[in-house]
Amino acid sequence: MTPQTLTIPSPRRLPIAESLRLLDAAQKPGIGVPAYTRWVNRRVARYLCAIAERVGATPSAVSVVSILVTFSGLAAFLLLQRSPLLAGILAAVLLALGYALDSADGQLARLQKTSSLQGEWLDHTLDAVRLPAVHLTIATGFLLQGLPLFAVAAAAFSVIASAGFLSQNLGGLLRDRSQTDRTVTRRHQSWLLLPADPGVLCWAFVLWAVLPLFGAAYLALLATNALHITLSTRRRWAELGEGARS
């Protein structure tokens, strides 16, 4: 008797057009989301998500690819310092692609209905690595260019970015536990938050070939991010205090 082979049918993969249609109908609210993330990054991520679904990728795999692309951009930036124009452009493109993939993993989880605590943990953990890594790479670039004071500013930006990331994510978790939400969304908030948008920092790398211009832009981003984090931290503190009294 000829032994029978058990065949397990492969799951049906959605056509790209069908994935895009479903994603368009199931987007998260954009109110209060920084402008680049809202109107550029999420839209690019939809196409990346549709491609990932078509090839059978998992959300966690997309998360890992995202961080690998980001670190490829940072490595290229440092290794190509003798060609600052190429270093800046290549870093900007790869960092922006990594940021888009970072959005695509969550969209893919919703599309496949595979959202999980493990996936969310992985996503946040990789983001916690990504944020300081970008600024520490910039600090290294400044040191290679003989600009130690700018390197100190980049190191400070790294601390601010990490603290802001922890404050927002942990604060949101504690707010949800206390069932308190005092968030006020203002008109044009997406544009007001643009300097704090990670996408802006990604594309700022194209200015690296004109170092004084990059330095001025980077210090402006540092100042506006410090102001934004100060205000948002004060708001979160008041919000959690209100939750404790209710």
N, C-alpha and C positions, 0 to 999 in steps of 0.2 A: 504494500500500500504506500502510495506516495504521500509523504507528510505535507499537510496543508500549511501554508504560510499565512500568518495573521497579518492583515493589512490594516493599519490605523489611518483613517482618513485625515489628511492635513486640514487645519482650520481654513475656512474661506477668508481670503484676504480681500479687503475692499479696494475697488478701483480708486485711483487718486481723486477723480472728480467727485465720487460719492463721499469720500472722506472729507473733502473740502466743504461739500454741502452740509454734512453733519456738523462739522466744526463751526461753520458760520452760524448755524442755528443754536449752538451751545456755548457761545463765548461767555467768559466771565465779564461782569460789569466793568466798564472802563472809567467810570466816574472816580476821580481822585488818583488815577494812575498816571505817572509821568508821561509826557507827550510822546517821546520816542518809543518807550515800551508799549504804549497804547496803540499808536497808529503805524509804527514800523515793525518793531520787534515781534509783536504778536502775529502780525500778518505774514511775515516771513516764516515764523515758526509754524504756522498752519501748513504751509507747503512742505516744510521739512517733516512735520508730523505725518502728513499724507504719504510721503515717500517712505518713511519708517514703517508705517502700517503696511504698505504694499510689499515691502521686503521681509516682513515678519519680525521686525525688531521689537524688543520689549522696552517699556519706559526706563527701566534701570540701565539697559544697554545704551540708550540715548543719553542718559545722565553721564555715564562714564565717557562716552564719545565727546560729550560737551566739554568736560574738564580736560581731556586729552588735547582737543583742539585749542583750548585756551592756553595750555602750557606750551603747545607748539608755537603759538604766537609770541609768548613771552620769551621762549628760547631763541626764536628767530630775531626778536628785537635785540637781545644781548649779543648774539653771535655776529650780527651784521652791522655793528656799530661803525665800521669803517665806511659803510654805505648808508648814511643816516636816512636818506630819502626812501630807499628800499626797506630799511629796517622799520621805519614808521608806518609805511603803507601796508607792508605784509602783516605787521602786528595788528594794525587797525582792522584789517579784513578778517583775520583769524579770530581776534577777540570778539568782533561783532558776530561772527558765525557761531562761536562758542556760546555767546549770550543768547542767540536765537535758539540754539539747541537746548539750552537750559530752560527755555519756555516750552519747547516742543515736547519735552518728556512729560510734563503735566498734562498737556493737551492729548498726548497719546494715551495716557492712563484713563482720561475721561472717555476718549473715543472707544477704547477697548474694554471700558468698564472694569479696569484692573487696579483702581486706586487702592493703595495700601499704606499702612503705617511704615512699613519697611521702605517703600519707595519715597515717602515724604522725608523720612529720616536721612536717607542717602542724599536726596536732593539738597536738603539744608546743610548737611555735613560738607558736601562738595562746595556749596556756596560759601561756607565759612572758611574754606581753604582758598577759594578763588579771589575773594575780595582783598585780603591782605597781600596775596601773592602779586597782584597787579601793581599795587603801590610799592611794594618792596623791590619789584623789578625796575620800576621807574627810579627809585632811590639808587639802585645799582647803576642805572644808566647815567644819572647825574654825577655819581662818583667817578665813573669812567670819563666823563667830560670835565672833570676837575671842578665840580660845583657842590662842595660839601654842604653849604647852607640849604640848597635846594633839596639835597638828599635828606637832611634832617626834616624838612617840611614834608617830604614824601613819607617818611617814617611816621610822622605825626598823623598824616592823612590815613595811613594804614590802621593806626589805633582808633581813630575816629570812625572809620568805616566799619571796623569790627564791632566796636561798641554800639554803633547805630543798628547794625544788623541784629545783634543780640537783643537790644532794647525793644525793637519792633516785633521780633518774632516771639520772644518770651513774654513781652507785654501783652501781645495779642492773645496768647494762650491763657495767661492769667485773667485777662478781661473776659474771655469766653467762659472760664470757670466761674467767675463771679456774676455772669449773665448781665454785664453792664456794657453798654455801648453809647458813648457820648461823642462819637465821631461826627464832626461837622464838615461836610463837603462844600467847598466854596466854588463859585463860578470861576472858570479859567484856572482851576487848581492844577490841571495837567500841565499847563504852561509854566505855572509858578514853580512846579517841582522839576522842571527840565534840568536845571544844573545838578540836581541830585540823581539824575537818571544814569544808570551804569552805561547805557548806550552812548551817551555824550562823551564819557571818559574813553570808551573804546575808540571812537573816531577822532578824539583829540590827538591820538598818536600820529596822525598824518602830518601834524605840525612839527614833528621832531626834527626835521631837516632844518627848520628855522628855530633854533633853540631859544632865543629870547621870546619869540612868540609863543612857543610851547610853554615856557616857564611862566609867562604872564597868564596864559589860559589856565594852567594847572593851579597856580596860586588863587586865581579867581574861583575855581571849582572848590578848592580847599576852604576858602572863606565862606562861600555860600553853603557848602555841606555842613560846616561847623555850625552855622546859624540855623540851618534846617534841623539838624540833630538836637541842638539845644532846645528849640521850640517844641519839637515833637516829643522830646523826653519830658519836658515840663507838662505837656498835655497828657502824656501817658501816666505820669505820676498822679496828676489830679484825677484822672479817669479811674485809676485803681483805688485811690483813696475814697472816691465816691462809691465804688463797689463794695469797699469794706464797711462803709456806714449804712448801706442799704440792707 
